[in-house]
Amino acid sequence: MDNKPPDLFCQASTYHDLGINVIPAPLGIKKTDLPRWLWWEYDEQELGDFEHLFNPALRTNVGIILGAPSHNLYVVDCEDRDLFEQFAAQVRAVIGRTTTVTSGRGGHIWLRADFPVKPHSYQGFEIKGQGNYVLAPPSRHPDGPIYTFNEPSIYIARANQLPFVHLEAETPPKIPRLAHDIFRGRGPQYKSRSERDQAFIASLANAGFAPDQIKNFILSAQYESKFREMFYAREEAALKWLARSFNAVRILGDRPEFAEAQDIARRWRQWAASVPWSGRHGCVDKAVFLAHLAIAERAGKLEYHASVRDVAELAQMSRDAVSKSQHRLRELCLITQLDRGKVYAASVYGLNPKPEAPQARTLPQLNHTVIECQSLRDSPEHAIWEQRGLGRTARAIYESLRGSPVATQKALAEQSGRGRATIERILPKLIRHGLVAHTERGYEAVREVDWLNLARELGVTHIAWERRRRHLEQRERHRSLVRQRKGG
């Protein structure tokens, strides 16, 4: 019995659990239909996306998307086996253990950076990053050999520079939340397919995507599209309609008030990154505030509509946590509630046009450094720091130790901004789970962590997916109540 289909599905599922975007790739060739998979170069896959692309009976190779949607994954692709072994040895000596793969003639070295890596070709090897993909085990090379791992488990080290080449950053545009939802057949209800297409085009155009990219996005989208129907019937007429729609959005986006609102939102984001957020709720408040900024920037208005559910999805938190956080943000004058939404409607919020104004009131309450808390990937590493895992306080302590080790618990309390009682309660957990080591230098963070196994041990592997599904169920109940109310 041929075991390849279930093996491939399980391996692709493992990649997805590690925060890597995966796509099916045809057998026998290295190139795939890139326009069809172009969306996944920019957007992070959810569990439903993975299940839509793969199934246990699928007979195909598996490709992994590199760059921003896969947590800034990049690959050193060596065409020669000797060069591959030489580079792998240098990486192990300077950076430490990381996953390597034997390919047809050479091999791949898997790494992650703090930024999306710009692709570049060199003599004998390539740096593959943003906008690229590579075949991964257990795919079969066109010449016959099967891609295989050289280590028993997957561990991807972080390296912003390599001993044999200089890395450059390439930041791609980000998929807006509205386009993210419409692509999957979710989001607001529209009267017609054309209106949904127009909303999709406007959202992507404002985010900086070109007409040709938007065309490919619509053709691969999971919602029912009028443009797609037109394209396959009369391609030339469909492309003219797309060009007119795109130009209309760009004209609207060039209005001075639209650009001014986006500039203020970006300045607020810089402010939020520059001030320390501490205390029990500092990390939560920062994520919620950044979600409000994303909504204001997307709308191009200082007065914008935002429901608790929208903010919760952007901040990757529960609705109750967002409601309490918004109350604190209003007290700090970071946001203003101009109109409380009626039943089943979003509230209207206002953004202060002077990002420097609330600093004097905010800074005394935010006096310790904590970790960056933007909404990232629904990855095992992110899930570990959820409330049902080790918690955000444990993450703040762990991140403070990644900067430098400390000799005593008292010094750790001062460095992390947490109380001694909190340190005494949390530190043993971090040591027990292998995240912190007590050495001669004191307490220091363990950098080589098998996040996937730890997430499984804590039982939080699917926590982000469960939260997403819960949000979708809440949205559907909300829509049902709206329909009933309108019908009454």
C-alpha positions as CSV (number, residue, x, y, z in Angstrom):
1,M,0.0,0.0,0.0
2,D,1.3,3.5,-1.0
3,N,1.7,5.6,2.1
4,K,2.9,8.8,0.4
5,P,-0.5,10.7,0.4
6,P,-1.0,10.5,4.2
7,D,2.7,11.1,4.8
8,L,2.6,14.3,2.7
9,F,-0.6,15.5,4.3
10,C,0.8,15.0,7.8
11,Q,4.1,16.8,6.9
12,A,2.2,19.7,5.3
13,S,0.1,19.9,8.4
14,T,3.3,20.1,10.5
15,Y,4.6,23.0,8.4
16,H,1.3,24.8,8.9
17,D,1.6,24.2,12.7
18,L,5.0,25.9,12.6
19,G,3.6,29.0,11.0
20,I,4.6,28.3,7.4
21,N,2.3,28.8,4.4
22,V,2.1,25.7,2.3
23,I,0.9,25.1,-1.2
24,P,0.4,22.0,-3.4
25,A,3.1,21.7,-6.1
26,P,2.7,19.5,-9.2
27,L,4.7,16.3,-9.3
28,G,7.6,16.1,-11.8
29,I,8.4,19.8,-12.1
30,K,9.8,22.5,-9.7
31,K,7.7,25.4,-10.9
32,T,4.0,25.7,-9.9
33,D,1.2,27.9,-11.0
34,L,2.4,31.0,-9.1
35,P,-0.6,33.4,-10.1
36,R,-2.9,30.8,-8.5
37,W,-1.0,30.8,-5.2
38,L,0.1,34.5,-5.3
39,W,-2.2,35.4,-2.4
40,W,-0.2,33.2,0.0
41,E,2.9,35.3,-0.6
42,Y,1.2,38.1,1.5
43,D,-1.5,36.5,3.8
44,E,-1.0,34.1,6.6
45,Q,-3.0,30.8,6.2
46,E,-5.7,29.8,8.6
47,L,-6.6,26.3,9.4
48,G,-9.5,26.5,6.9
49,D,-7.2,27.7,4.2
50,F,-4.9,24.7,4.7
51,E,-7.8,22.2,4.7
52,H,-9.1,23.9,1.5
53,L,-5.7,23.3,-0.3
54,F,-4.8,19.9,1.0
55,N,-6.5,16.6,1.8
56,P,-5.1,13.2,2.9
57,A,-5.6,11.7,-0.6
58,L,-3.8,14.5,-2.4
59,R,-1.0,13.1,-4.6
60,T,1.4,16.1,-5.1
61,N,4.5,17.7,-3.9
62,V,4.4,20.3,-1.1
63,G,5.9,23.8,-1.4
64,I,6.5,26.2,1.4
65,I,6.1,30.0,0.9
66,L,8.9,32.1,2.2
67,G,9.0,35.6,3.6
68,A,6.6,37.6,5.7
69,P,3.6,35.3,5.8
70,S,5.8,32.4,7.1
71,H,7.3,34.4,9.9
72,N,10.1,35.8,7.7
73,L,11.3,32.3,6.8
74,Y,14.2,32.3,4.2
75,V,16.3,29.5,2.7
76,V,19.9,29.3,1.6
77,D,19.6,27.2,-1.6
78,C,22.9,25.5,-2.6
79,E,23.2,23.9,-6.0
80,D,26.3,22.0,-5.1
81,R,26.5,19.3,-2.3
82,D,30.0,20.4,-1.2
83,L,29.1,24.0,-0.9
84,F,25.9,23.1,1.0
85,E,27.9,21.1,3.6
86,Q,30.4,23.9,3.9
87,F,27.7,26.6,4.5
88,A,25.8,24.3,6.9
89,A,28.9,23.8,9.0
90,Q,29.5,27.6,9.1
91,V,25.9,28.2,10.2
92,R,26.1,25.6,12.9
93,A,29.4,27.1,14.2
94,V,28.1,30.7,14.3
95,I,24.3,30.5,14.7
96,G,23.7,27.0,16.1
97,R,21.4,24.2,15.1
98,T,18.8,24.7,12.4
99,T,16.9,22.6,9.9
100,T,18.7,21.5,6.7
101,V,17.3,19.6,3.8
102,T,19.1,17.5,1.1
103,S,17.7,18.4,-2.3
104,G,18.5,16.9,-5.8
105,R,22.0,18.2,-6.2
106,G,22.7,20.3,-3.1
107,G,20.6,21.3,-0.2
108,H,18.6,24.0,1.7
109,I,19.3,25.7,5.0
110,W,16.2,27.0,6.7
111,L,16.4,30.1,8.8
112,R,14.2,33.0,10.0
113,A,15.0,36.7,10.4
114,D,13.4,39.7,12.2
115,F,12.5,41.0,8.7
116,P,11.4,39.7,5.3
117,V,14.6,38.8,3.5
118,K,15.2,40.1,-0.1
119,P,16.0,37.3,-2.6
120,H,19.4,37.3,-4.3
121,S,21.3,35.0,-6.6
122,Y,25.0,34.3,-6.1
123,Q,27.5,32.0,-7.8
124,G,26.6,28.5,-6.8
125,F,23.7,29.4,-4.4
126,E,20.7,31.6,-3.8
127,I,19.1,33.4,-0.9
128,K,15.4,32.7,-1.3
129,G,13.1,34.9,0.7
130,Q,10.1,37.3,0.1
131,G,8.1,36.3,-2.9
132,N,9.8,32.8,-3.3
133,Y,8.8,29.3,-2.5
134,V,10.8,26.0,-2.3
135,L,9.8,22.3,-2.4
136,A,10.0,20.6,1.0
137,P,10.1,17.0,2.2
138,P,8.6,14.6,1.3
139,S,8.5,16.2,-2.2
140,R,10.2,14.5,-5.1
141,H,12.7,16.3,-7.3
142,P,12.1,16.2,-11.0
143,D,15.4,14.2,-11.4
144,G,14.1,11.5,-9.0
145,P,15.5,12.1,-5.5
146,I,13.2,12.9,-2.6
147,Y,13.8,16.0,-0.4
148,T,14.8,14.7,3.0
149,F,15.6,16.3,6.4
150,N,19.1,15.9,7.8
151,E,17.8,16.2,11.4
152,P,15.3,14.2,13.4
153,S,13.1,17.2,14.2
154,I,12.4,20.6,12.7
155,Y,14.0,23.6,14.4
156,I,14.4,26.9,12.6
157,A,17.0,29.2,14.0
158,R,16.9,33.0,13.8
159,A,19.7,34.8,11.9
160,N,19.6,38.4,10.7
161,Q,23.0,37.9,9.1
162,L,25.0,35.0,7.7
163,P,28.8,34.4,7.9
164,F,29.1,34.1,4.2
165,V,26.6,36.7,2.8
166,H,24.9,40.0,3.7
167,L,21.1,39.9,4.0
168,E,18.8,42.7,2.9
169,A,15.3,43.4,3.9
170,E,12.3,43.6,1.6
171,T,9.0,44.6,3.2
172,P,5.9,43.6,1.2
173,P,2.5,45.3,1.4
174,K,0.1,43.8,4.0
175,I,-3.3,42.3,3.2
176,P,-6.0,44.4,4.9
177,R,-8.4,42.7,7.3
178,L,-11.4,43.5,5.0
179,A,-9.7,41.9,2.0
180,H,-8.5,39.0,4.2
181,D,-12.2,38.2,5.1
182,I,-13.7,38.8,1.6
183,F,-11.1,36.5,0.1
184,R,-12.4,33.7,2.3
185,G,-16.1,34.4,1.6
186,R,-16.6,36.2,4.9
187,G,-16.8,39.8,5.9
188,P,-19.7,42.3,5.5
189,Q,-22.8,41.4,3.5
190,Y,-23.1,43.1,0.0
191,K,-26.2,43.5,-2.2
192,S,-24.4,42.1,-5.2
193,R,-21.3,40.3,-6.4
194,S,-20.1,43.4,-8.1
195,E,-20.2,45.4,-4.8
196,R,-18.2,42.7,-3.1
197,D,-15.6,42.9,-5.9
198,Q,-15.5,46.7,-5.6
199,A,-14.9,46.5,-1.8
200,F,-12.2,43.8,-2.4
201,I,-10.5,46.0,-5.0
202,A,-10.7,49.2,-2.9
203,S,-9.2,47.5,0.2
204,L,-6.2,46.1,-1.8
205,A,-5.6,49.2,-3.9
206,N,-5.4,51.3,-0.7
207,A,-2.9,48.8,0.7
208,G,-0.6,49.3,-2.3
209,F,-1.3,46.4,-4.5
210,A,-1.2,46.7,-8.3
211,P,-4.1,45.9,-10.7
212,D,-2.4,42.7,-12.1
213,Q,-1.9,41.4,-8.5
214,I,-5.5,42.2,-7.7
215,K,-6.7,40.3,-10.8
216,N,-4.8,37.2,-9.7
217,F,-6.2,37.6,-6.2
218,I,-9.8,37.7,-7.4
219,L,-9.3,34.7,-9.7
220,S,-8.0,32.6,-6.8
221,A,-10.5,33.9,-4.2
222,Q,-13.0,31.7,-2.4
223,Y,-16.0,34.0,-2.7
224,E,-18.4,34.2,-5.6
225,S,-17.1,37.0,-7.9
226,K,-18.8,38.8,-10.8
227,F,-15.3,39.8,-12.2
228,R,-14.2,36.2,-12.3
229,E,-17.3,35.3,-14.3
230,M,-16.7,38.2,-16.7
231,F,-13.0,37.3,-17.0
232,Y,-13.6,33.8,-18.2
233,A,-16.4,35.0,-20.6
234,R,-14.8,38.3,-21.9
235,E,-11.3,38.8,-20.6
236,E,-10.7,42.2,-22.3
237,A,-13.9,43.7,-21.0
238,A,-13.3,42.4,-17.5
239,L,-9.8,43.9,-17.4
240,K,-11.1,47.3,-18.5
241,W,-13.7,47.2,-15.7
242,L,-10.9,46.3,-13.2
243,A,-8.8,49.2,-14.4
244,R,-11.7,51.7,-14.1
245,S,-12.5,50.5,-10.6
246,F,-8.8,50.6,-9.5
247,N,-8.4,54.2,-10.9
248,A,-11.5,55.4,-9.1
249,V,-10.1,54.1,-5.8
250,R,-6.7,55.8,-6.4
251,I,-8.4,59.1,-7.1
252,L,-10.4,58.8,-3.8
253,G,-7.2,57.8,-1.9
254,D,-5.4,60.9,-3.2
255,R,-7.7,63.2,-1.2
256,P,-5.7,65.4,1.3
257,E,-7.9,64.3,4.2
258,F,-7.4,60.6,3.4
259,A,-3.6,60.9,3.3
260,E,-3.6,63.1,6.4
261,A,-5.6,60.5,8.4
262,Q,-3.3,57.7,7.3
263,D,-0.2,59.8,8.2
264,I,-1.6,60.5,11.7
265,A,-2.3,56.8,12.2
266,R,1.2,55.9,11.2
267,R,2.6,58.5,13.6
268,W,0.5,57.1,16.4
269,R,2.0,53.7,15.6
270,Q,5.5,55.0,15.9
271,W,4.5,56.6,19.3
272,A,3.1,53.3,20.5
273,A,6.3,51.5,19.6
274,S,8.5,54.1,21.4
275,V,6.8,54.2,24.8
276,P,7.0,51.4,27.3
277,W,3.7,49.6,28.1
278,S,3.7,47.8,31.4
279,G,1.5,46.6,34.2
280,R,-0.9,43.7,34.1
281,H,-2.8,45.0,31.1
282,G,-0.1,46.9,29.2
283,C,0.5,44.3,26.6
284,V,-3.3,43.9,26.0
285,D,-3.8,47.7,25.8
286,K,-1.0,48.1,23.2
287,A,-2.4,45.3,21.0
288,V,-6.0,46.8,21.1
289,F,-4.7,50.3,20.4
290,L,-2.7,49.0,17.4
291,A,-5.9,47.4,16.2
292,H,-7.8,50.7,16.4
293,L,-4.9,52.4,14.4
294,A,-5.2,49.7,11.7
295,I,-8.9,50.3,11.3
296,A,-8.5,54.1,11.2
297,E,-5.6,53.9,8.7
298,R,-7.7,51.5,6.5
299,A,-10.7,53.9,6.6
300,G,-8.6,57.0,6.0
301,K,-10.6,58.8,8.6
302,L,-9.9,60.1,12.1
303,E,-13.6,59.2,12.9
304,Y,-14.2,55.5,12.1
305,H,-16.6,52.7,12.9
306,A,-15.3,49.7,14.9
307,S,-17.1,46.9,16.5
308,V,-15.7,45.0,19.5
309,R,-15.6,41.9,17.3
310,D,-13.5,43.6,14.6
311,V,-11.0,44.9,17.2
312,A,-10.9,41.5,18.9
313,E,-10.0,39.7,15.6
314,L,-7.3,42.2,14.8
315,A,-5.8,42.1,18.3
316,Q,-6.2,38.3,18.6
317,M,-8.1,38.5,21.9
318,S,-11.5,37.8,23.4
319,R,-14.3,40.4,23.2
320,D,-14.4,40.8,27.0
321,A,-10.7,41.6,27.1
322,V,-11.1,44.2,24.3
323,S,-14.1,45.8,26.0
324,K,-12.2,46.3,29.2
325,S,-9.1,47.5,27.3
326,Q,-11.1,50.1,25.3
327,H,-12.4,51.6,28.5
328,R,-8.8,52.0,29.8
329,L,-7.7,53.5,26.4
330,R,-10.5,56.0,26.6
331,E,-9.3,57.0,30.2
332,L,-5.8,57.5,28.8
333,C,-7.3,59.7,26.0
334,L,-5.8,57.4,23.3
335,I,-9.2,56.9,21.7
336,T,-12.6,58.7,22.1
337,Q,-16.0,57.0,21.7
338,L,-18.0,59.5,19.8
339,D,-21.2,57.5,19.4
340,R,-22.1,54.2,21.2
341,G,-23.4,51.9,18.6
342,K,-27.0,50.9,18.7
343,V,-28.1,47.3,19.0
344,Y,-26.2,45.2,16.4
345,A,-24.2,48.3,15.1
346,A,-20.5,49.3,15.5
347,S,-19.6,52.2,17.6
348,V,-17.9,55.4,16.2
349,Y,-14.5,56.2,17.6
350,G,-12.2,59.2,17.2
351,L,-8.5,59.4,17.0
352,N,-6.6,62.3,18.5
353,P,-5.0,64.3,15.6
354,K,-2.0,65.1,17.8
355,P,0.0,61.9,18.6
356,E,2.2,63.8,21.0
357,A,-0.6,65.2,23.2
358,P,-1.3,62.3,25.6
359,Q,2.3,61.4,26.5
360,A,2.4,63.4,29.8
361,R,-0.7,61.6,31.1
362,T,0.3,58.1,29.7
363,L,4.0,57.8,30.6
364,P,3.7,57.8,34.4
365,Q,1.4,54.7,34.2
366,L,3.6,52.9,31.6
367,N,7.0,52.8,33.2
368,H,8.6,49.4,32.3
369,T,9.6,47.8,29.1
370,V,7.6,44.8,27.8
371,I,7.6,42.8,24.7
372,E,6.2,43.8,21.3
373,C,2.5,42.7,21.2
374,Q,1.3,43.3,17.7
375,S,-0.9,40.6,16.3
376,L,1.4,38.1,14.8
377,R,1.0,34.6,13.5
378,D,-1.4,32.0,15.0
379,S,1.8,29.9,15.5
380,P,2.7,27.4,18.3
381,E,5.1,30.0,19.7
382,H,2.4,32.6,19.9
383,A,-0.1,30.2,21.4
384,I,2.2,29.2,24.2
385,W,1.9,32.7,25.6
386,E,-1.9,32.7,25.6
387,Q,-3.8,32.7,28.9
388,R,-4.5,28.9,28.6
389,G,-0.7,28.4,28.1
390,L,2.0,30.1,30.1
391,G,0.4,33.6,29.9
392,R,1.6,37.1,28.8
393,T,3.4,37.8,32.0
394,A,5.6,34.7,31.5
395,R,6.3,35.9,28.0
396,A,7.4,39.3,29.3
397,I,9.8,37.6,31.7
398,Y,11.2,35.3,29.1
399,E,11.7,38.2,26.6
400,S,13.5,40.3,29.2
401,L,16.0,37.4,29.7
402,R,16.6,37.1,26.0
403,G,18.3,40.5,26.1
404,S,20.8,39.5,28.8
405,P,21.0,37.0,31.7
406,V,20.5,38.1,35.3
407,A,22.2,36.8,38.5
408,T,19.2,37.0,40.9
409,Q,15.5,37.0,41.0
410,K,15.6,40.5,42.4
411,A,17.5,41.7,39.4
412,L,15.0,39.9,37.1
413,A,12.1,41.6,38.8
414,E,13.8,45.0,38.2
415,Q,14.6,44.1,34.6
416,S,11.2,42.8,33.6
417,G,9.2,45.3,35.6
418,R,7.4,42.6,37.6
419,G,7.0,42.1,41.3
420,R,9.1,39.6,43.3
421,A,6.1,37.4,44.0
422,T,5.3,37.2,40.3
423,I,8.8,36.2,39.5
424,E,8.8,33.5,42.2
425,R,5.5,32.2,40.8
426,I,6.4,32.3,37.1
427,L,10.1,31.5,36.9
428,P,9.8,27.8,38.1
429,K,7.3,27.2,35.2
430,L,9.7,28.7,32.7
431,I,12.5,26.5,34.0
432,R,10.3,23.4,34.1
433,H,9.3,23.8,30.5
434,G,12.9,24.4,29.3
435,L,12.5,28.0,28.4
436,V,14.9,29.4,31.1
437,A,18.1,27.8,32.4
438,H,19.8,28.5,35.7
439,T,23.5,28.6,35.0
440,E,26.7,30.0,36.5
441,R,25.9,33.4,34.9
442,G,22.4,33.3,36.5
443,Y,19.0,33.0,34.8
444,E,19.1,33.1,31.0
445,A,16.6,32.4,28.2
446,V,17.0,29.2,26.2
447,R,17.0,30.2,22.6
448,E,16.7,26.7,20.9
449,V,13.1,25.8,21.9
450,D,11.0,23.2,20.2
451,W,7.9,25.4,20.2
452,L,5.6,22.9,18.5
453,N,6.3,20.1,21.0
454,L,5.9,22.6,23.9
455,A,2.6,23.8,22.5
456,R,1.4,20.2,22.3
457,E,2.6,19.6,25.9
458,L,0.6,22.6,27.1
459,G,-2.4,21.6,25.0
460,V,-2.6,25.0,23.2
461,T,-1.6,24.0,19.6
462,H,-5.0,24.9,18.2
463,I,-6.0,27.7,20.5
464,A,-5.8,30.5,17.9
465,W,-7.8,28.5,15.4
466,E,-10.5,27.8,18.1
467,R,-10.7,31.5,18.9
468,R,-11.1,32.3,15.2
469,R,-13.9,29.8,14.8
470,R,-15.5,31.2,17.9
471,H,-15.4,34.7,16.4
472,L,-17.0,33.3,13.2
473,E,-19.8,31.7,15.2
474,Q,-20.4,34.9,17.1
475,R,-20.5,36.8,13.8
476,E,-23.1,34.4,12.4
477,R,-25.2,34.7,15.5
478,H,-24.9,38.5,15.2
479,R,-26.1,38.4,11.6
480,S,-29.0,36.1,12.5
481,L,-30.1,38.6,15.2
482,V,-29.9,41.4,12.7
483,R,-32.0,39.6,10.2
484,Q,-34.6,38.8,12.8
485,R,-34.7,42.4,14.0
486,K,-35.1,43.7,10.5
487,G,-37.8,41.1,9.8
488,G,-39.6,42.2,12.9
